[in-house]
Amino acid sequence: MSNDKRGMHTYVVEMWHEVLASPLGNSKVREFGHNVLRQRAPRLMKELGIRQIGDYHLDPEHRAIMVYEAPSVETLRDFLYRSGFCAYVNARIYPSRPLAEIAKWIDTEPPMF
């Protein structure tokens, strides 16, 4: 997991929901989702020191990939719960780092085989 000079780590979050919980077809989820994305999430990101650096919808699946910088995995997990995302989506958090860092690390480690 990459840790920059500010103590931030990069995480990739995979989110998904069932078809009936889609904001596309469910008006209640749509209203709630708008509130999460436009109000709750930005306020909490500021409060928790989290920065969103990417967001992608995986068409036509009911999946999204979000990329965040956060001080810790626990902070990001708490953000997902407190913002309301986990009220209508499932989520997996993946620690991540640039492939260039992995290449350097591999060059310094002895081979296993």
TORKOL-4160 file (C-alpha; in steps of 0.2 Angstrom, whole numbers, padded with zeros to 4 digits, m for minus):
113
<pt num="1" X="0000" Y="0000" Z="0000"/>
<pt num="2" X="0007" Y="0017" Z="m0005"/>
<pt num="3" X="0010" Y="0029" Z="0009"/>
<pt num="4" X="0014" Y="0047" Z="0003"/>
<pt num="5" X="0023" Y="0061" Z="0012"/>
<pt num="6" X="0006" Y="0066" Z="0020"/>
<pt num="7" X="0003" Y="0049" Z="0028"/>
<pt num="8" X="m0011" Y="0045" Z="0015"/>
<pt num="9" X="m0014" Y="0028" Z="0007"/>
<pt num="10" X="m0022" Y="0024" Z="m0009"/>
<pt num="11" X="m0037" Y="0012" Z="m0009"/>
<pt num="12" X="m0048" Y="0005" Z="m0023"/>
<pt num="13" X="m0066" Y="0002" Z="m0018"/>
<pt num="14" X="m0077" Y="m0009" Z="m0028"/>
<pt num="15" X="m0096" Y="m0006" Z="m0025"/>
<pt num="16" X="m0111" Y="m0016" Z="m0032"/>
<pt num="17" X="m0129" Y="m0018" Z="m0028"/>
<pt num="18" X="m0143" Y="m0029" Z="m0034"/>
<pt num="19" X="m0154" Y="m0024" Z="m0049"/>
<pt num="20" X="m0169" Y="m0019" Z="m0038"/>
<pt num="21" X="m0158" Y="m0007" Z="m0028"/>
<pt num="22" X="m0153" Y="0002" Z="m0043"/>
<pt num="23" X="m0155" Y="0021" Z="m0043"/>
<pt num="24" X="m0160" Y="0019" Z="m0061"/>
<pt num="25" X="m0176" Y="0010" Z="m0057"/>
<pt num="26" X="m0179" Y="0013" Z="m0039"/>
<pt num="27" X="m0185" Y="0030" Z="m0035"/>
<pt num="28" X="m0182" Y="0028" Z="m0016"/>
<pt num="29" X="m0164" Y="0023" Z="m0019"/>
<pt num="30" X="m0161" Y="0037" Z="m0032"/>
<pt num="31" X="m0167" Y="0050" Z="m0019"/>
<pt num="32" X="m0156" Y="0042" Z="m0006"/>
<pt num="33" X="m0141" Y="0040" Z="m0017"/>
<pt num="34" X="m0142" Y="0058" Z="m0023"/>
<pt num="35" X="m0141" Y="0064" Z="m0005"/>
<pt num="36" X="m0126" Y="0052" Z="m0002"/>
<pt num="37" X="m0116" Y="0058" Z="m0017"/>
<pt num="38" X="m0120" Y="0077" Z="m0016"/>
<pt num="39" X="m0121" Y="0080" Z="0002"/>
<pt num="40" X="m0116" Y="0067" Z="0015"/>
<pt num="41" X="m0100" Y="0060" Z="0006"/>
<pt num="42" X="m0092" Y="0077" Z="0002"/>
<pt num="43" X="m0095" Y="0083" Z="0019"/>
<pt num="44" X="m0088" Y="0067" Z="0027"/>
<pt num="45" X="m0073" Y="0067" Z="0015"/>
<pt num="46" X="m0068" Y="0084" Z="0021"/>
<pt num="47" X="m0071" Y="0080" Z="0039"/>
<pt num="48" X="m0061" Y="0063" Z="0038"/>
<pt num="49" X="m0047" Y="0069" Z="0027"/>
<pt num="50" X="m0052" Y="0058" Z="0012"/>
<pt num="51" X="m0049" Y="0063" Z="m0006"/>
<pt num="52" X="m0058" Y="0054" Z="m0020"/>
<pt num="53" X="m0046" Y="0053" Z="m0035"/>
<pt num="54" X="m0057" Y="0042" Z="m0047"/>
<pt num="55" X="m0074" Y="0035" Z="m0050"/>
<pt num="56" X="m0080" Y="0023" Z="m0064"/>
<pt num="57" X="m0096" Y="0014" Z="m0067"/>
<pt num="58" X="m0094" Y="m0003" Z="m0075"/>
<pt num="59" X="m0107" Y="m0003" Z="m0088"/>
<pt num="60" X="m0119" Y="m0012" Z="m0090"/>
<pt num="61" X="m0116" Y="m0020" Z="m0073"/>
<pt num="62" X="m0122" Y="m0013" Z="m0057"/>
<pt num="63" X="m0104" Y="m0010" Z="m0051"/>
<pt num="64" X="m0093" Y="0005" Z="m0048"/>
<pt num="65" X="m0075" Y="0007" Z="m0045"/>
<pt num="66" X="m0070" Y="0022" Z="m0034"/>
<pt num="67" X="m0052" Y="0027" Z="m0030"/>
<pt num="68" X="m0048" Y="0036" Z="m0013"/>
<pt num="69" X="m0034" Y="0043" Z="m0004"/>
<pt num="70" X="m0037" Y="0041" Z="0015"/>
<pt num="71" X="m0026" Y="0041" Z="0031"/>
<pt num="72" X="m0031" Y="0023" Z="0035"/>
<pt num="73" X="m0042" Y="0008" Z="0029"/>
<pt num="74" X="m0052" Y="0011" Z="0045"/>
<pt num="75" X="m0055" Y="0029" Z="0041"/>
<pt num="76" X="m0061" Y="0024" Z="0023"/>
<pt num="77" X="m0072" Y="0010" Z="0030"/>
<pt num="78" X="m0080" Y="0022" Z="0042"/>
<pt num="79" X="m0083" Y="0034" Z="0028"/>
<pt num="80" X="m0092" Y="0021" Z="0018"/>
<pt num="81" X="m0104" Y="0017" Z="0033"/>
<pt num="82" X="m0107" Y="0035" Z="0039"/>
<pt num="83" X="m0110" Y="0042" Z="0022"/>
<pt num="84" X="m0124" Y="0030" Z="0018"/>
<pt num="85" X="m0115" Y="0021" Z="0004"/>
<pt num="86" X="m0116" Y="0004" Z="0013"/>
<pt num="87" X="m0135" Y="0006" Z="0015"/>
<pt num="88" X="m0138" Y="0002" Z="m0003"/>
<pt num="89" X="m0122" Y="m0005" Z="m0010"/>
<pt num="90" X="m0110" Y="m0019" Z="m0005"/>
<pt num="91" X="m0091" Y="m0014" Z="m0005"/>
<pt num="92" X="m0074" Y="m0021" Z="m0005"/>
<pt num="93" X="m0059" Y="m0010" Z="m0001"/>
<pt num="94" X="m0042" Y="m0015" Z="m0009"/>
<pt num="95" X="m0026" Y="m0007" Z="m0003"/>
<pt num="96" X="m0016" Y="m0002" Z="m0019"/>
<pt num="97" X="m0001" Y="0006" Z="m0025"/>
<pt num="98" X="0006" Y="0011" Z="m0042"/>
<pt num="99" X="0013" Y="m0003" Z="m0053"/>
<pt num="100" X="0030" Y="0006" Z="m0054"/>
<pt num="101" X="0032" Y="0004" Z="m0035"/>
<pt num="102" X="0028" Y="m0015" Z="m0037"/>
<pt num="103" X="0042" Y="m0016" Z="m0050"/>
<pt num="104" X="0055" Y="m0008" Z="m0039"/>
<pt num="105" X="0050" Y="m0019" Z="m0024"/>
<pt num="106" X="0051" Y="m0035" Z="m0035"/>
<pt num="107" X="0068" Y="m0030" Z="m0040"/>
<pt num="108" X="0074" Y="m0030" Z="m0022"/>
<pt num="109" X="0066" Y="m0046" Z="m0016"/>
<pt num="110" X="0074" Y="m0063" Z="m0019"/>
<pt num="111" X="0064" Y="m0074" Z="m0030"/>
<pt num="112" X="0054" Y="m0088" Z="m0022"/>
<pt num="113" X="0057" Y="m0101" Z="m0035"/>
